Amino acid sequence: MKLFEPLPQRGLSLRNRIVVSPMCQYSAVDGVPDHWHLVHLGSRAVGGAGAVIAEATAVSAQGRISLGDTGIWNDAQVAAWRPIAAFIAAQGAVPGVQLAHAGRKASAQRPWDGGGALAAAQGAWTTAAPSALPFDAGWPTPEALDAAGIRVNRVRWAAVLASGCLAGLGGASLSIFLASSFTRDMTAGRGFMALAALIFGKWLPVPAAAACLLFGFSDAVQIRLQGVVLWGVNPVPVQFIQVLPYLVTILVLAGWVGRSRAPKAIGLPYLKR
Ligand SMILES: Cc1cc2nc3c(=O)[nH]c(=O)nc-3n(C[C@H](O)[C@H](O)[C@H](O)COP(=O)(O)O)c2cc1C
């Protein structure tokens, strides 16, 4: 039982492993935490928790779930957080905060007022989200990210160009570098591995590139292993060795990677509003 043992984290040490998770209080005015937050968070620190994480705290007024959310986008809020964090620390707990942006779920009523979308008369505001889709029927349509300065089409063009260049390099290595040893089906399922790498990388470019490197590395190991001769014979039939990169990638895929979902908008045209 390690619950009450200290937990060192780089330069930080928690006195035990009890961490108070962020809990929205919907009790701030203009994003400024007050006595409520001091007592709510402070009493957890007095109670002995190792760390106390303050509720989802908006990084912009637009990113608040409700009008009662705490925020950290202006000096008044920072000044109000300071004594709360100092009090938690003085009790021997580590203060933390969950930085948040509610996206299309912003501009909502407090849970005890119903939790639905705010009406204009209740102070509704324009929300911002990655795409211009409302959270649900009756909720406002958020400004898409391009309205907030992210050029979605430009990013897509760049991604297609970059992946085209990489695919071109792969094709060139097969058709030019290996042309002298051309055999039928020499691509040997690598197209499938590219898809597997994408899933393995959870559709993110850097992890997907790492998955490709893993496949390439095990392919190189496989080629080396084919040359291993013990007592005048190859100890393992070459077909088993050739399976190695595929096996490694599939094992990693099946064993390590949790759920991997394709981005929702994949293959859909991006229509600027
Ligand atoms: C009143 C209340 C407010 C919450 N607010 C937040 C929040 O601001 N941010 C968040 O990520 N989770 C929030 N949660 C979820 C909790 O942080 C926690 O994940 C959840 O209670 C499950 O934890 P448990 O499995 O230890 O019970 C809230 C939960 C409660 C009960």
The ligand as a Gaussian input file, in Angstrom:
#p B3LYP/6-31G(d) Opt

LIG

0 1
 C      -18.625000      18.419000      -8.890000
 C      -17.670000      17.857000      -9.908000
 C      -17.012000      18.725000     -10.755000
 C      -16.092000      18.254000     -11.715000
 N      -15.393000      19.129000     -12.503000
 C      -14.409000      18.677000     -13.311000
 C      -13.537000      19.575000     -13.969000
 O      -13.573000      20.788000     -13.760000
 N      -12.615000      19.070000     -14.818000
 C      -12.494000      17.704000     -15.004000
 O      -11.641000      17.290000     -15.791000
 N      -13.264000      16.845000     -14.338000
 C      -14.206000      17.283000     -13.496000
 N      -14.951000      16.396000     -12.768000
 C      -14.607000      14.971000     -12.847000
 C      -13.652000      14.634000     -11.721000
 O      -12.458000      15.372000     -11.870000
 C      -13.278000      13.150000     -11.712000
 O      -12.635000      12.812000     -12.909000
 C      -14.482000      12.305000     -11.543000
 O      -15.150000      12.706000     -10.373000
 C      -14.111000      10.810000     -11.462000
 O      -13.179000      10.588000     -10.470000
 P      -13.241000       9.306000      -9.553000
 O      -13.184000       8.145000     -10.519000
 O      -12.017000       9.391000      -8.715000
 O      -14.520000       9.411000      -8.794000
 C      -15.862000      16.854000     -11.818000
 C      -16.529000      15.990000     -10.964000
 C      -17.410000      16.475000     -10.015000
 C      -18.075000      15.502000      -9.074000

